[in-house]
Each structure stands twice: as C-alpha cells, then as structure tokens.
Amino acid sequence: MRDDARPYTTKTELRILDTRGSTTRTIAYSDLDREEKENVLTDLLVKSAINHALEKQKRVKIHSDTYM
C-alpha cells in the first residue's frame, strides 16, 4: 500500500423498497432485523438465479437456431 493512500472509508448503504401492504416505503438494509435481511438476500438470490437461467436459455436457443 502506498504511504499516501487512504483506506476505503465510504459507507455504501443498500436501500430496500418495501411494497408490502398498501403503501410503498424505502428502508435501509442496515435497519432490517436478521430475518428480514435473510429474506431480502434469499429474494435477490432467487431472482438472480431465474435471470441467469433465462439468459442461458436464450443463448442456447439462439445457438441451436443458428445451427439448424
């Protein structure tokens, strides 16, 4: 590390959009309790996996259409 380099000190805050019920509000991830944090991470993981599978399916379809 260079002598003049500063350590990374910027705190990034993740904001969550809560759409439960009839109102929508923004919540800081850090303000959630452990169970809510687990639910958010699970939701993101599932959505990411679905998106990855759909993108892969599109690539496979394009590839198979090209060589048919």
SVG drawing of the C-alpha trace seen along z (x, -y; Angstrom):
<svg xmlns="http://www.w3.org/2000/svg" viewBox="-53 -11 57 39">
<polyline fill="none" stroke="black" stroke-width="0.4" points="0.0,0.0 1.3,-3.5 2.0,-5.8 -0.3,-8.4 -3.2,-6.0 -6.2,-6.4 -8.1,-3.3 -11.6,-2.8 -13.9,-4.6 -17.0,-5.4 -20.0,-3.5 -22.4,-2.3 -26.0,-1.9 -28.3,0.5 -31.9,-0.8 -34.8,1.7 -38.2,0.9 -40.9,2.3 -44.1,2.9 -45.9,5.0 -49.4,3.7 -51.0,0.7 -48.0,-1.6 -44.5,-1.7 -41.5,-2.8 -37.8,-2.8 -35.9,-1.2 -32.1,-1.0 -30.9,2.6 -28.9,2.0 -32.2,1.2 -33.7,4.6 -33.6,7.4 -31.8,10.6 -34.8,12.5 -35.8,9.6 -32.2,9.4 -32.2,13.2 -35.5,12.7 -34.0,9.9 -30.9,11.9 -33.0,15.0 -35.2,13.0 -32.2,11.5 -30.6,14.9 -33.7,16.5 -34.3,13.6 -30.6,13.7 -30.8,17.5 -34.0,17.1 -32.5,14.3 -29.3,16.3 -31.4,19.4 -33.5,17.3 -30.4,15.7 -28.7,19.1 -31.9,20.4 -31.9,17.5 -28.3,18.2 -28.9,21.9 -32.0,21.2 -30.1,18.7 -27.2,21.1 -29.5,24.0 -31.4,21.8 -28.2,20.8 -27.0,24.3 -30.3,25.9"/>
</svg>
